Every structure is written in C-alpha cells, then in structure tokens.
Amino acid sequence: MAQVIVRQLEAEVKTRLQRRAERHGRSMEAEVREILRNAAKEESRPAAGLGSRIAARFRRLGLSSELPELRGQDAHPAEFGK
C-alpha cells in the first residue's frame, strides 16, 4: 500500500477531519482514506450533463404531467402574451 504525507495542514482542517471521523465512527486516518477513495471515484466518472444536473436538483418535486420529447425538432422562439 502507498503512503501519503500531508504537510502544513491547517489546525482547523485537522479538527474538522477529527470531528467528521468521530461522526462516522472511524479513525481520522480511515476517514481520510475514505475521502480520498471517493474523490478518486468521482474523477473516473464522466461529468453529468446539464440536463442530468437539472433533473437531479428537481427530482423530489415531481411533475403533474408528462413533458413532450423535443429531440430532433426545430427550435422556435418563445411567444409571450401581449
């Protein structure tokens, strides 16, 4: 296994890591390993597109009706009431 040394870590960051580790019931070293694992996983995933990010943000709100499929259709300017 590899080792990583982090120098000049601010005391406040260390304190927050310790508190986070306590909340998760593990040592600070195990907590840092988990944080690094998760960060490395996210790097290998493709970034979500705009539509996926919007859908994720509003997922819990739900829709009252179906939305029509718009792929392949010509774009038209919005019409506003006068």
C-alpha beads as a LAMMPS data file, in Angstrom:
LAMMPS data file: protein, C-alpha beads

82 atoms
81 bonds

1 atom types
1 bond types

-500.0 500.0 xlo xhi
-500.0 500.0 ylo yhi
-500.0 500.0 zlo zhi

Masses

1 110.0

Atoms # bond

1 1 1 0.000 0.000 0.000
2 1 1 1.091 3.547 -0.697
3 1 1 1.548 6.243 1.903
4 1 1 0.812 9.947 1.615
5 1 1 2.155 12.650 3.910
6 1 1 0.340 15.956 4.116
7 1 1 2.427 18.807 5.446
8 1 1 1.281 22.205 6.704
9 1 1 -2.346 21.181 7.182
10 1 1 -4.231 23.928 8.986
11 1 1 -5.247 23.107 12.563
12 1 1 -8.900 23.904 11.767
13 1 1 -8.912 21.380 8.904
14 1 1 -7.438 18.717 11.180
15 1 1 -10.061 19.448 13.838
16 1 1 -12.870 19.165 11.288
17 1 1 -11.470 15.877 9.993
18 1 1 -11.338 14.520 13.541
19 1 1 -14.963 15.523 14.171
20 1 1 -16.063 14.022 10.873
21 1 1 -14.252 10.769 11.670
22 1 1 -15.957 10.624 15.083
23 1 1 -19.383 11.115 13.465
24 1 1 -18.668 8.197 11.125
25 1 1 -17.240 6.015 13.891
26 1 1 -13.743 5.612 12.478
27 1 1 -10.225 6.905 12.984
28 1 1 -9.087 10.099 11.325
29 1 1 -6.747 8.043 9.143
30 1 1 -9.628 5.826 7.973
31 1 1 -11.764 8.899 7.339
32 1 1 -9.075 10.482 5.163
33 1 1 -8.720 7.208 3.218
34 1 1 -12.470 7.182 2.578
35 1 1 -12.447 10.819 1.447
36 1 1 -9.581 10.108 -0.958
37 1 1 -11.273 6.943 -2.315
38 1 1 -14.471 8.873 -3.015
39 1 1 -12.580 11.732 -4.657
40 1 1 -10.731 9.279 -6.908
41 1 1 -14.022 7.563 -7.887
42 1 1 -15.554 10.866 -8.910
43 1 1 -12.565 11.606 -11.152
44 1 1 -13.205 8.462 -13.197
45 1 1 -16.910 9.197 -13.714
46 1 1 -17.918 11.345 -16.662
47 1 1 -19.311 14.715 -15.660
48 1 1 -23.096 14.844 -15.648
49 1 1 -24.631 16.856 -18.437
50 1 1 -26.723 19.931 -17.780
51 1 1 -29.986 18.036 -18.164
52 1 1 -28.903 15.391 -15.668
53 1 1 -27.861 18.036 -13.147
54 1 1 -31.188 19.875 -13.518
55 1 1 -33.148 16.611 -13.174
56 1 1 -31.198 15.692 -10.038
57 1 1 -31.884 19.081 -8.481
58 1 1 -35.650 18.880 -9.001
59 1 1 -36.069 15.089 -8.593
60 1 1 -38.107 15.323 -5.385
61 1 1 -40.581 17.908 -6.704
62 1 1 -42.252 15.687 -9.303
63 1 1 -44.312 16.676 -12.349
64 1 1 -48.051 16.970 -12.771
65 1 1 -47.918 15.968 -16.461
66 1 1 -45.559 14.358 -18.969
67 1 1 -43.122 16.541 -20.880
68 1 1 -43.056 16.160 -24.677
69 1 1 -39.891 14.816 -26.321
70 1 1 -38.105 17.651 -28.142
71 1 1 -35.109 15.906 -29.719
72 1 1 -34.793 16.398 -33.445
73 1 1 -37.350 19.207 -33.575
74 1 1 -36.612 22.709 -34.816
75 1 1 -36.149 25.378 -32.174
76 1 1 -38.765 28.148 -32.137
77 1 1 -38.607 31.469 -30.290
78 1 1 -40.738 31.761 -27.162
79 1 1 -44.066 33.515 -27.525
80 1 1 -45.214 35.687 -24.652
81 1 1 -48.738 37.072 -24.167
82 1 1 -49.214 40.707 -25.151

Bonds

1 1 1 2
2 1 2 3
3 1 3 4
4 1 4 5
5 1 5 6
6 1 6 7
7 1 7 8
8 1 8 9
9 1 9 10
10 1 10 11
11 1 11 12
12 1 12 13
13 1 13 14
14 1 14 15
15 1 15 16
16 1 16 17
17 1 17 18
18 1 18 19
19 1 19 20
20 1 20 21
21 1 21 22
22 1 22 23
23 1 23 24
24 1 24 25
25 1 25 26
26 1 26 27
27 1 27 28
28 1 28 29
29 1 29 30
30 1 30 31
31 1 31 32
32 1 32 33
33 1 33 34
34 1 34 35
35 1 35 36
36 1 36 37
37 1 37 38
38 1 38 39
39 1 39 40
40 1 40 41
41 1 41 42
42 1 42 43
43 1 43 44
44 1 44 45
45 1 45 46
46 1 46 47
47 1 47 48
48 1 48 49
49 1 49 50
50 1 50 51
51 1 51 52
52 1 52 53
53 1 53 54
54 1 54 55
55 1 55 56
56 1 56 57
57 1 57 58
58 1 58 59
59 1 59 60
60 1 60 61
61 1 61 62
62 1 62 63
63 1 63 64
64 1 64 65
65 1 65 66
66 1 66 67
67 1 67 68
68 1 68 69
69 1 69 70
70 1 70 71
71 1 71 72
72 1 72 73
73 1 73 74
74 1 74 75
75 1 75 76
76 1 76 77
77 1 77 78
78 1 78 79
79 1 79 80
80 1 80 81
81 1 81 82
